[in-house]
Amino acid sequence: MTPKFLADGMLGRLSKWLVLLGFDCRCVGWKGEADAALLEIAQNEGRIFLTRDANIPEVKGLRKIVLPMQALEDQIRFVLRNAGVKARREKLFSRCTACNVELDQVAKEEAAPLAPPLVREAQTVFFRCPACKKLYWNGTHTANTAAKFEKMGVFG
Ligand SMILES: [Zn+2]
């Protein structure tokens, strides 16, 4: 089974990149929630807890990964290695980076009027977040990000 993650509030960037890779990752704690509350969410939802805080207590039945490094790319590799999982290319950009939910593919006729003119002409495949309704498409921005992930060697 693909692992799910809960990143504490310090790891917002890491969380976003894990979501870009297609992993289910919630980031909680940026509102100042107590550690105990975060651990409880992780446990209830069966998520691996990601933190940079080595003092987070052990909780029975809860898996956590303490990240000793600061560099984002190293963190991504470390998380995947410790979770025993590889990213999959077909899952890339499959979730909304704001809501962490899977995107729906939408018909071009439906999506195109909502997209900027240049995008409308160039793209044929569109996706939409069912929660926030944000429209997504693949373009140079996603190609650049995908190339970064390839260079990181995160794919299985
Ligand atoms: Zn969304």
Residues whose N, C-alpha, C, O or C-beta is under 5 A from the ligand:
A	BS01	ZN	C96 A98 C99 C129 A131 C132 K133
